[in-house]
Amino acid sequence: MDLTPGEKAVLAQIRVLYKEAGRDQQTKALTMQWPQTHYETYAAGYAGLVEKQLLQGLDAQRFRITDRGLSALGIPVPAPVPQLQAARREKGPVVLEVYRDLSPKPRRTVLSRLKGLFG
């Protein structure tokens, strides 16, 4: 894939952001790194990455790195979990259950508590 120098520079900045916060990023965190004199070049590079589908704009304040973008960054694309995807298609949202130990525990007596304080 042919990238312009501006796109390469923006991609390098996104690689650093990915290490800190993952796939979903704040646009402001990226644009704050751009020097004012080269802002237009970096903005064009960002737009080129969106056009090449390496980035996906979520809204005006956030963007997501696509699978193609992760590949371009040299980061392995996480494999989807097939069981959860099948469950989502069939039942809707998946609710994970949290295991808690509900077995009865012996109650401590007042005397055993005092032994802990004094002995």
C-alpha positions as YAML, in Angstrom:
chain: A
units: angstrom
residues:
- id: 1
  name: MET
  ca: [0.00, 0.00, 0.00]
- id: 2
  name: ASP
  ca: [1.38, 3.37, -1.01]
- id: 3
  name: LEU
  ca: [1.20, 5.98, 1.73]
- id: 4
  name: THR
  ca: [2.12, 9.64, 1.48]
- id: 5
  name: PRO
  ca: [4.67, 11.06, 3.93]
- id: 6
  name: GLY
  ca: [1.83, 12.80, 5.83]
- id: 7
  name: GLU
  ca: [-0.08, 9.53, 6.13]
- id: 8
  name: LYS
  ca: [3.04, 7.74, 7.35]
- id: 9
  name: ALA
  ca: [3.63, 10.43, 9.98]
- id: 10
  name: VAL
  ca: [0.04, 10.23, 11.24]
- id: 11
  name: LEU
  ca: [0.21, 6.43, 11.27]
- id: 12
  name: ALA
  ca: [3.37, 6.58, 13.39]
- id: 13
  name: GLN
  ca: [1.58, 8.85, 15.89]
- id: 14
  name: ILE
  ca: [-1.40, 6.49, 15.94]
- id: 15
  name: ARG
  ca: [0.92, 3.54, 16.69]
- id: 16
  name: VAL
  ca: [2.03, 5.31, 19.88]
- id: 17
  name: LEU
  ca: [-1.56, 6.12, 20.83]
- id: 18
  name: TYR
  ca: [-2.60, 2.50, 20.21]
- id: 19
  name: LYS
  ca: [-0.04, 1.25, 22.72]
- id: 20
  name: GLU
  ca: [-1.57, 3.57, 25.32]
- id: 21
  name: ALA
  ca: [-5.32, 3.25, 24.71]
- id: 22
  name: GLY
  ca: [-6.20, 0.55, 22.16]
- id: 23
  name: ARG
  ca: [-8.28, 0.77, 19.00]
- id: 24
  name: ASP
  ca: [-10.70, 3.56, 19.91]
- id: 25
  name: GLN
  ca: [-8.96, 6.91, 20.14]
- id: 26
  name: GLN
  ca: [-9.79, 10.53, 20.83]
- id: 27
  name: THR
  ca: [-9.21, 12.69, 17.76]
- id: 28
  name: LYS
  ca: [-7.99, 15.50, 20.00]
- id: 29
  name: ALA
  ca: [-5.19, 13.29, 21.39]
- id: 30
  name: LEU
  ca: [-3.92, 12.87, 17.84]
- id: 31
  name: THR
  ca: [-4.35, 16.43, 16.59]
- id: 32
  name: MET
  ca: [-2.65, 17.92, 19.65]
- id: 33
  name: GLN
  ca: [0.60, 16.31, 18.43]
- id: 34
  name: TRP
  ca: [0.48, 18.09, 15.09]
- id: 35
  name: PRO
  ca: [2.70, 21.17, 14.73]
- id: 36
  name: GLN
  ca: [0.70, 24.25, 13.78]
- id: 37
  name: THR
  ca: [2.84, 24.92, 10.70]
- id: 38
  name: HIS
  ca: [2.17, 21.42, 9.30]
- id: 39
  name: TYR
  ca: [-1.42, 21.02, 10.47]
- id: 40
  name: GLU
  ca: [-2.87, 20.94, 6.95]
- id: 41
  name: THR
  ca: [-0.42, 18.21, 5.86]
- id: 42
  name: TYR
  ca: [-1.28, 16.05, 8.88]
- id: 43
  name: ALA
  ca: [-5.01, 16.66, 8.42]
- id: 44
  name: ALA
  ca: [-4.70, 15.56, 4.78]
- id: 45
  name: GLY
  ca: [-2.77, 12.48, 5.93]
- id: 46
  name: TYR
  ca: [-5.53, 11.63, 8.43]
- id: 47
  name: ALA
  ca: [-8.18, 12.06, 5.73]
- id: 48
  name: GLY
  ca: [-6.16, 9.80, 3.43]
- id: 49
  name: LEU
  ca: [-6.02, 7.09, 6.10]
- id: 50
  name: VAL
  ca: [-9.79, 7.28, 6.52]
- id: 51
  name: GLU
  ca: [-10.23, 7.13, 2.73]
- id: 52
  name: LYS
  ca: [-7.97, 4.05, 2.53]
- id: 53
  name: GLN
  ca: [-10.07, 2.52, 5.33]
- id: 54
  name: LEU
  ca: [-7.19, 2.26, 7.78]
- id: 55
  name: LEU
  ca: [-9.16, 4.44, 10.20]
- id: 56
  name: GLN
  ca: [-12.88, 4.75, 10.80]
- id: 57
  name: GLY
  ca: [-14.36, 7.98, 12.09]
- id: 58
  name: LEU
  ca: [-16.82, 7.16, 14.88]
- id: 59
  name: ASP
  ca: [-17.94, 10.75, 15.40]
- id: 60
  name: ALA
  ca: [-16.36, 14.21, 15.41]
- id: 61
  name: GLN
  ca: [-14.36, 13.42, 18.57]
- id: 62
  name: ARG
  ca: [-13.34, 9.76, 18.17]
- id: 63
  name: PHE
  ca: [-11.93, 7.35, 15.62]
- id: 64
  name: ARG
  ca: [-11.20, 3.62, 15.52]
- id: 65
  name: ILE
  ca: [-8.26, 1.78, 13.99]
- id: 66
  name: THR
  ca: [-9.66, -0.81, 11.57]
- id: 67
  name: ASP
  ca: [-8.26, -4.30, 11.01]
- id: 68
  name: ARG
  ca: [-6.53, -2.99, 7.88]
- id: 69
  name: GLY
  ca: [-5.07, -0.19, 9.98]
- id: 70
  name: LEU
  ca: [-3.72, -2.64, 12.54]
- id: 71
  name: SER
  ca: [-2.11, -4.63, 9.73]
- id: 72
  name: ALA
  ca: [-0.55, -1.45, 8.35]
- id: 73
  name: LEU
  ca: [0.82, -0.69, 11.82]
- id: 74
  name: GLY
  ca: [2.34, -4.18, 11.98]
- id: 75
  name: ILE
  ca: [0.09, -5.18, 14.87]
- id: 76
  name: PRO
  ca: [-1.55, -8.62, 14.76]
- id: 77
  name: VAL
  ca: [-5.30, -8.41, 14.33]
- id: 78
  name: PRO
  ca: [-7.07, -10.07, 17.27]
- id: 79
  name: ALA
  ca: [-9.12, -13.07, 16.20]
- id: 80
  name: PRO
  ca: [-12.83, -12.84, 17.02]
- id: 81
  name: VAL
  ca: [-14.22, -15.26, 19.57]
- id: 82
  name: PRO
  ca: [-16.49, -17.57, 17.54]
- id: 83
  name: GLN
  ca: [-18.67, -18.75, 20.43]
- id: 84
  name: LEU
  ca: [-19.61, -15.24, 21.49]
- id: 85
  name: GLN
  ca: [-20.35, -14.18, 17.92]
- id: 86
  name: ALA
  ca: [-22.64, -17.17, 17.38]
- id: 87
  name: ALA
  ca: [-24.42, -16.44, 20.66]
- id: 88
  name: ARG
  ca: [-24.86, -12.78, 19.70]
- id: 89
  name: ARG
  ca: [-26.47, -13.74, 16.41]
- id: 90
  name: GLU
  ca: [-28.86, -16.15, 18.09]
- id: 91
  name: LYS
  ca: [-29.80, -14.50, 21.37]
- id: 92
  name: GLY
  ca: [-28.77, -10.88, 21.16]
- id: 93
  name: PRO
  ca: [-26.37, -9.43, 23.76]
- id: 94
  name: VAL
  ca: [-24.29, -11.85, 25.81]
- id: 95
  name: VAL
  ca: [-24.31, -11.46, 29.58]
- id: 96
  name: LEU
  ca: [-21.33, -12.99, 31.30]
- id: 97
  name: GLU
  ca: [-21.99, -14.48, 34.72]
- id: 98
  name: VAL
  ca: [-19.66, -13.75, 37.61]
- id: 99
  name: TYR
  ca: [-18.90, -16.64, 39.94]
- id: 100
  name: ARG
  ca: [-19.21, -15.94, 43.64]
- id: 101
  name: ASP
  ca: [-18.64, -18.44, 46.40]
- id: 102
  name: LEU
  ca: [-21.99, -18.67, 48.17]
- id: 103
  name: SER
  ca: [-21.15, -21.63, 50.40]
- id: 104
  name: PRO
  ca: [-21.88, -21.03, 54.11]
- id: 105
  name: LYS
  ca: [-18.89, -20.00, 56.17]
- id: 106
  name: PRO
  ca: [-18.52, -20.75, 59.87]
- id: 107
  name: ARG
  ca: [-19.34, -17.72, 62.01]
- id: 108
  name: ARG
  ca: [-16.65, -16.38, 64.23]
- id: 109
  name: THR
  ca: [-17.54, -16.10, 67.90]
- id: 110
  name: VAL
  ca: [-16.78, -13.13, 70.10]
- id: 111
  name: LEU
  ca: [-14.15, -15.16, 71.93]
- id: 112
  name: SER
  ca: [-12.27, -16.03, 68.71]
- id: 113
  name: ARG
  ca: [-12.28, -12.36, 67.73]
- id: 114
  name: LEU
  ca: [-10.82, -11.35, 71.09]
- id: 115
  name: LYS
  ca: [-8.09, -14.00, 70.79]
- id: 116
  name: GLY
  ca: [-7.10, -12.35, 67.51]
- id: 117
  name: LEU
  ca: [-6.75, -8.97, 69.21]
- id: 118
  name: PHE
  ca: [-4.87, -10.10, 72.33]
- id: 119
  name: GLY
  ca: [-3.03, -13.18, 71.40]
...
